[in-house]
């Protein structure tokens, strides 16, 4: 018994069966139903997105014995012959193997003759960009004024190589890469129809590996079913594709976020035993960092895949936004530098160690050129940064938030500003409301939309900072509520406005500034003053946040 590959078995036979190209299908259907069918079409797009498939369906719609329409019957002799690849008036040409002008002239010699059995003679030229310049020139005249019984359909993966004189004579349709969700949905439908047991993670892994190509996805599905002996399991799919379980990638980034060199080296040793493609691992790292940044910005609803949501949500709660941006840049740069490394494993390890060695400079701190400062010291165990607050500046604190004083609800914003925490833990404090103080317990309320900040790591950091200020016996309890909690962001904004006004007064009264204004007839622009850590910040050592930007005109 001859087996037919899934890519051929499930090739669309009618326009409604085409997946992911609704913009092209709609235009073709409307043209066929209205009778406004152009004589030349150009389908562009990457491999496996449906260029040749659409061309054959179009040829079927033009030659169906029931008449020209967007719904060919699929039962008549013409439809069946086109489906089986034996329709004499559908001339398929592989331009990659027939690039010369003589081949083109031989092809065009038969254009003048009427169709043998169909309504139209359809020329389907695949990879048309491979034709030589002379071949394109020979094609131009016929392409501009073809006989009424001839239709040209061109397909290419590289439209930039086609002369503009040819492009201007064709209707162009750009087929897009298929979204991950549509490929995964098609794989699930095929497996359900064929009775193949599947795991959701395995379907997603295949769809991701297809990189937007449905044909590649079905070829991989064929291979995975054979490898899994009729079933689709995640572990076997990962083994087949040579990809890693996402949990291993998450473990690497968690070790980086914790600054735990021992944990990172242990994860690297386990990873090396699998002999992975380190370029692919760096790509997975960058993708996970991007997803975590999206979760911080727009919440977990910004990601479609539940597995992606779970991994990104945990990472988003462990890293500050600026750390995610820096680590993403290091991962991307590491991919570029990987071919220059003595061996891929070395380049990969140095990329991760670079993440450990640097972090964005803290606000107000002197930093070298480029805005990076050495990271906290590495240790073989979890650093104190995860269990104790890092001491920080106490500027902008109100009198009620001095050391040892329990804050009231109105004083929580000023109090949290003195804790010295940063990143996601600082965001947790700013987006919390002090509901009440019950003895030695602070009850904080967080809006449900900010629930992703309530990770164990960030709660521990905030608790440690509070205990460092108020005493070891204090506790912090969190609760969620649906209504607008308000957070302390508005209060923080008022404090920031006060600091800004004070900074502007300081600059105006500074004798050096007055001397510059007098000497150069300069004008001080108040709007140019920036708080430390804001865009436009001058990071040179010795600059005060209150005398940061002076613009002369």
C-alpha positions in Angstrom: 0.0 0.0 0.0 1.4 3.4 -1.1 1.5 6.0 1.7 0.7 9.6 0.7 2.5 12.2 2.8 0.4 14.5 5.0 1.5 17.5 3.1 -0.1 16.0 0.0 -3.1 14.4 1.7 -4.1 17.6 3.4 -3.3 20.0 0.5 -6.3 22.3 0.1 -8.5 21.6 -2.9 -10.8 24.6 -2.6 -10.4 28.2 -1.5 -12.2 27.8 1.8 -9.7 25.1 2.8 -6.7 27.4 2.5 -5.3 28.3 5.9 -3.9 31.7 6.9 -4.2 33.5 3.6 -7.7 35.1 3.8 -6.6 38.4 2.3 -5.5 36.6 -1.0 -8.4 34.1 -1.1 -11.0 36.9 -0.7 -9.5 38.9 -3.6 -9.4 35.8 -5.9 -12.9 34.8 -5.0 -14.3 38.2 -5.7 -12.5 38.4 -9.0 -13.8 35.0 -10.2 -17.4 35.7 -9.1 -17.4 39.1 -10.8 -15.7 38.0 -14.0 -12.8 40.5 -13.6 -10.0 37.9 -13.9 -6.6 39.4 -14.7 -4.4 37.6 -17.3 -1.3 37.5 -15.0 -0.9 36.7 -11.3 2.2 36.8 -9.1 2.1 34.9 -5.8 5.0 35.8 -3.5 6.0 34.4 -0.1 8.3 32.1 1.8 8.3 28.3 1.3 5.3 26.2 2.2 2.7 29.0 2.6 0.4 28.0 -0.3 1.6 29.7 -3.5 1.4 26.7 -5.8 -1.7 25.4 -4.0 -3.6 28.6 -4.7 -2.4 28.6 -8.3 -3.8 25.1 -8.9 -7.1 26.0 -7.2 -7.3 29.1 -9.4 -6.6 27.0 -12.5 -9.4 24.6 -11.4 -11.8 27.6 -10.9 -11.0 28.9 -14.4 -11.5 25.5 -16.1 -14.4 23.9 -14.2 -17.0 22.5 -16.6 -19.7 24.1 -14.4 -18.4 27.5 -15.3 -15.9 30.1 -14.0 -16.6 30.6 -10.3 -14.9 30.7 -6.9 -16.5 27.3 -6.1 -15.3 24.7 -8.6 -17.3 21.5 -8.4 -14.2 19.2 -7.9 -16.1 16.4 -9.7 -16.0 17.2 -13.4 -13.3 15.8 -15.7 -11.3 19.1 -15.7 -11.3 19.4 -11.9 -10.3 15.8 -11.4 -7.5 16.0 -14.1 -6.1 19.2 -12.5 -6.2 17.5 -9.1 -4.3 14.5 -10.4 -1.8 16.6 -12.3 -2.7 15.4 -15.8 -4.6 18.3 -17.2 -3.1 19.2 -20.6 -4.0 22.9 -20.4 -2.2 23.4 -17.1 1.4 23.8 -18.0 3.6 23.8 -14.9 7.2 25.0 -15.4 10.0 24.9 -12.9 12.0 28.1 -13.8 14.9 26.9 -11.7 15.6 24.2 -14.2 14.5 26.1 -17.4 16.2 29.4 -17.0 17.4 30.1 -20.5 15.8 32.2 -23.2 15.5 29.2 -25.5 13.3 27.4 -22.9 11.1 30.4 -22.7 10.7 30.8 -26.4 9.9 27.1 -26.7 7.2 27.6 -24.1 5.7 30.6 -25.7 5.6 29.0 -29.2 2.4 27.2 -28.1 0.7 30.2 -26.5 -1.1 31.1 -29.7 -2.9 27.7 -29.9 -6.3 27.3 -28.3 -6.7 25.0 -25.2 -7.0 21.3 -25.9 -9.8 20.5 -23.5 -10.3 23.3 -21.1 -11.6 26.9 -21.2 -8.2 28.5 -20.5 -4.6 27.5 -21.1 -2.9 28.2 -17.7 0.9 28.6 -17.5 2.1 28.1 -13.9 5.8 29.2 -13.6 7.3 28.3 -10.2 10.4 30.2 -8.8 10.0 32.6 -11.7 12.8 34.8 -10.3 15.3 32.2 -11.6 14.7 33.1 -15.2 17.5 34.9 -17.0 17.2 38.5 -18.1 16.9 37.4 -21.7 14.1 35.0 -20.8 12.2 37.8 -19.1 12.6 40.0 -22.1 11.3 37.2 -24.3 8.3 36.9 -22.0 7.4 40.6 -21.9 5.5 41.1 -25.1 3.3 38.0 -24.6 2.8 38.9 -21.0 1.5 42.3 -21.8 -0.9 41.3 -24.6 -1.6 37.6 -24.2 -4.3 35.8 -26.3 -7.7 35.8 -24.5 -7.5 32.1 -23.8 -4.2 32.3 -21.8 -3.6 33.0 -18.1 -0.2 33.3 -16.5 0.4 32.4 -12.8 3.9 33.1 -11.4 5.2 32.0 -8.0 8.4 33.1 -6.3 10.1 33.3 -2.9 12.3 36.3 -4.0 10.2 39.0 -5.9 13.1 41.5 -5.6 14.9 39.6 -8.4 12.0 40.0 -10.9 12.3 43.0 -13.3 9.9 45.8 -12.6 8.7 45.6 -16.2 7.3 42.1 -15.4 6.0 43.1 -12.0 4.0 46.0 -13.5 2.2 43.6 -15.8 1.0 41.2 -13.0 -1.5 41.3 -10.1 0.8 40.8 -7.1 -0.4 38.9 -4.0 2.0 38.6 -1.0 1.3 35.4 1.0 2.3 35.8 4.7 3.9 33.4 7.1 1.3 31.5 8.9 0.8 32.4 12.6 1.7 29.9 15.3 -1.9 29.5 16.4 -3.1 28.6 12.9 -0.4 26.0 12.3 -1.0 24.5 15.7 -4.8 24.4 15.0 -4.3 22.6 11.7 -1.9 20.0 13.3 -4.5 19.4 16.0 -7.3 18.9 13.4 -5.2 16.5 11.4 -4.2 14.4 14.5 -7.8 14.3 15.7 -9.0 13.2 12.2 -6.3 10.5 12.0 -6.7 9.4 15.6 -3.2 10.3 16.7 -2.8 10.9 20.5 -1.2 14.3 21.1 0.2 16.4 23.9 -0.5 20.1 23.6 3.1 21.0 24.2 4.2 18.7 21.4 1.8 20.4 18.9 3.1 23.8 19.9 6.7 22.6 19.5 6.1 21.4 16.0 4.2 24.6 15.1 7.1 26.7 16.4 9.7 24.7 14.5 7.8 25.1 11.2 8.6 28.9 11.3 5.4 29.9 9.5 5.4 27.2 6.8 2.4 24.8 6.8 4.2 22.4 4.5 7.2 22.2 6.8 4.8 21.7 9.7 3.1 18.7 8.1 6.4 17.2 7.1 7.6 17.5 10.7 4.3 16.0 11.8 4.8 13.0 9.5 8.3 12.5 11.0 7.1 13.0 14.6 4.3 10.4 14.2 6.8 7.9 12.8 9.3 8.7 15.6 6.6 8.4 18.3 5.2 5.2 16.9 1.8 6.7 16.1 1.7 9.2 19.0 2.8 12.8 19.5 4.6 13.3 22.8 6.5 16.4 23.9 9.7 14.6 25.0 9.9 12.7 21.8 9.2 15.8 19.7 11.9 17.7 21.5 14.3 14.8 20.9 13.4 14.7 17.3 13.8 18.5 16.7 16.9 18.7 18.9 15.3 21.4 21.0 15.3 21.9 24.7 12.5 21.7 27.2 11.6 25.3 28.0 12.0 24.6 31.7 15.7 24.2 31.2 15.9 27.7 29.5 13.8 29.1 32.4 16.2 27.6 34.9 19.1 29.4 33.3 17.4 32.7 33.4 16.2 32.2 37.0 19.8 31.6 38.1 20.8 34.8 36.3 18.0 36.7 37.9 19.1 35.4 41.3 22.7 36.1 40.7 23.5 32.6 41.7 26.6 31.4 40.0 26.5 28.0 41.5 23.0 27.3 40.3 23.9 28.7 36.9 27.0 26.5 36.5 25.0 23.4 37.6 22.3 24.2 34.9 25.0 24.7 32.3 26.6 21.3 33.1 23.2 19.5 32.7 22.6 21.4 29.5 25.9 20.4 28.0 25.1 16.7 28.5 22.4 17.1 25.9 24.8 18.6 23.3 22.2 21.2 22.2 22.5 23.7 19.3 23.6 26.7 21.4 22.4 29.2 18.8 18.9 27.8 19.2 19.2 28.0 23.0 20.2 31.7 22.8 17.2 32.3 20.5 15.0 30.6 23.1 16.5 32.8 25.8 15.9 35.9 23.9 12.3 34.9 23.1 11.6 34.1 26.8 13.0 37.5 27.8 10.9 39.3 25.2 7.8 37.5 26.5 8.6 38.4 30.1 8.9 42.0 29.0 5.6 41.9 27.3 4.0 40.4 30.4 5.4 43.3 32.5 4.0 45.8 30.0 0.6 44.4 29.1 -0.1 41.4 31.4 -0.2 37.7 30.6 -3.1 38.3 28.1 -0.4 39.6 25.7 0.7 35.9 25.1 -1.5 33.3 23.4 0.2 30.1 24.5 -0.5 29.0 28.1 3.0 27.5 28.4 4.6 30.8 27.3 2.4 32.6 29.8 3.5 30.4 32.7 7.2 30.7 31.9 7.2 34.4 31.2 5.0 35.3 34.2 7.5 33.7 36.6 10.4 35.5 35.0 8.6 38.9 34.8 8.2 38.7 38.6 11.9 38.1 39.2 13.5 40.7 37.0 13.2 44.5 36.7 12.2 45.9 33.3 15.7 47.4 32.7 17.3 44.0 33.5 15.1 42.2 31.0 16.1 44.8 28.3 19.8 44.4 29.1 19.7 40.6 29.1 17.8 40.5 25.9 20.4 42.7 24.2 23.2 40.5 25.6 21.5 37.3 24.3 21.0 38.8 20.8 24.6 40.0 20.8 25.7 36.6 21.9 24.1 35.0 18.9 26.0 37.3 16.6 29.3 36.6 18.4 28.8 32.8 18.6 30.6 32.0 15.3 33.7 34.0 16.6 34.0 32.0 19.8 36.6 29.1 20.1 33.6 26.8 20.2 29.8 27.3 20.5 29.7 26.1 24.1 32.3 28.7 25.2 30.5 31.5 23.5 27.2 30.4 25.1 28.7 30.3 28.6 30.4 33.7 28.2 27.0 35.2 27.1 25.4 33.9 30.3 28.4 35.0 32.5 28.1 38.5 30.8 24.5 38.6 32.1 25.8 37.9 35.6 28.7 40.3 35.4 26.7 43.4 34.4 23.4 45.1 35.2 22.0 48.6 34.5 23.5 51.3 36.7 21.4 52.3 39.7 19.8 55.7 39.7 22.1 58.4 41.1 25.1 56.1 41.1 28.2 57.0 39.1 28.5 54.7 36.2 31.1 54.1 33.5 30.4 54.9 29.8 27.6 52.9 28.5 25.5 53.0 31.6 26.6 49.5 33.0 28.0 48.8 36.4 29.5 45.6 37.8 26.8 43.3 39.1 26.5 42.3 42.7 29.2 39.7 43.8 28.6 36.2 42.7 28.1 33.4 45.3 27.6 29.7 45.2 24.3 30.1 47.1 21.4 32.4 46.7 22.5 36.0 47.3 21.2 38.1 50.1 19.5 40.3 47.5 16.7 37.9 47.4 16.2 37.7 51.2 17.3 41.1 52.4 16.7 44.6 51.0 19.6 46.4 49.4 20.3 49.7 51.3 19.4 52.7 49.2 18.9 56.4 49.3 16.6 58.0 51.8 16.0 61.2 49.9 12.4 62.5 49.5 11.3 60.7 52.7 8.8 62.5 54.8 9.3 63.0 58.6 6.7 60.4 59.3 8.8 57.7 57.6 11.9 58.0 59.6 13.6 54.8 60.8 11.5 52.9 63.4 8.2 54.8 62.7 5.3 52.7 61.6 3.7 54.5 58.5 0.1 55.3 58.1 -1.8 54.8 54.9 -1.1 58.3 53.7 2.6 57.9 54.5 3.1 54.6 52.8 4.5 56.2 49.5 7.1 58.2 51.4 8.0 55.2 53.6 8.4 52.8 50.6 10.7 55.4 48.9 13.2 54.9 51.8 13.3 51.1 51.6 16.0 51.0 48.9 14.4 48.2 46.9 14.3 48.2 43.1 12.9 46.4 40.1 9.7 44.3 40.5 9.8 44.6 44.3 9.8 48.4 44.0 6.8 48.1 41.6 5.0 45.9 44.1 5.4 48.5 46.8 4.4 51.4 44.5 1.3 49.5 43.4 0.2 48.6 46.9 -2.1 50.5 49.3 -1.6 50.3 53.1 -5.1 49.2 54.2 -4.4 49.0 57.9 -1.7 48.3 60.5 -2.7 45.4 62.9 -0.1 45.4 65.7 3.1 44.3 64.0 1.4 43.4 60.7 1.1 45.7 57.6 -1.9 44.8 55.5 -1.3 45.8 51.9 -3.9 45.7 49.1 -3.0 45.2 45.4 -5.3 45.5 42.4 -6.0 42.2 40.7 -4.5 43.5 37.4 -1.2 43.8 39.2 -1.3 40.3 40.6 1.7 39.2 38.5 3.8 41.2 40.9 2.8 39.0 43.8 5.6 36.4 43.4 7.2 34.8 46.5 10.5 36.4 45.5 9.2 40.0 45.4 7.1 39.6 48.6 10.2 38.3 50.4 12.3 41.2 49.2 9.6 43.7 50.3 9.2 41.9 53.7 12.9 41.9 54.3 13.1 45.7 53.6 10.2 46.4 55.9 11.8 44.3 58.7 15.1 46.1 58.2 13.3 49.4 58.9 10.8 48.4 61.5 12.1 45.3 63.2 12.4 41.5 62.6 9.0 40.8 64.2 7.0 42.7 61.6 4.9 40.9 59.0 3.4 41.9 55.7 0.2 40.4 54.4 -1.2 40.9 50.9 -4.7 40.8 49.5 -6.3 41.4 46.1 -9.4 43.3 45.3 -11.2 44.1 42.0 -12.0 47.8 42.5 -9.5 50.4 41.8 -7.0 50.4 44.7 -5.2 53.5 43.5 -1.7 52.3 44.7 0.7 54.9 45.8 1.6 56.0 42.3 -0.3 59.3 42.6 1.5 60.0 45.9 4.8 59.1 44.4 4.1 61.5 41.6 3.5 64.3 44.1 6.8 63.5 45.8 8.5 63.5 42.5 7.0 66.9 41.7 8.2 68.3 45.0 11.8 67.0 44.3 11.7 68.5 40.8 10.6 71.9 42.0 13.3 71.9 44.7 15.9 70.9 42.1 14.9 73.7 39.8 15.2 76.2 42.6 18.6 74.9 43.5 19.8 75.3 39.9 18.4 78.8 39.6 20.3 79.8 42.8 23.5 78.1 41.9 26.3 80.7 41.5 27.9 78.8 38.6 24.6 78.8 36.7 24.1 82.5 37.4 27.6 83.2 36.1 26.9 81.2 32.9 23.6 83.0 32.3 25.3 86.4 32.8 28.4 85.5 30.7 26.8 83.9 27.7 23.4 85.6 27.9 22.0 82.1 28.3 18.5 81.0 29.2 17.8 78.3 31.7 15.1 75.9 30.4 13.2 74.5 33.5 11.8 71.6 31.4 15.3 70.3 30.7 15.8 69.3 34.4 15.5 65.6 34.7 15.2 63.4 37.8 18.0 60.8 38.2 17.3 57.7 36.2 14.9 59.4 33.7 15.5 59.7 30.0 18.2 62.2 29.1 20.1 61.6 32.4 23.7 62.6 32.4 25.6 59.7 33.9 29.0 61.3 34.4 30.4 60.9 37.9 30.0 63.8 40.2 26.8 65.1 38.7 24.0 65.7 41.1 20.4 64.8 40.2 19.4 68.4 41.0 21.9 69.9 38.6 21.6 67.4 35.9 20.8 69.2 32.6 21.5 72.8 31.8 20.7 73.9 28.2 22.3 77.0 26.9 20.8 78.9 24.0 
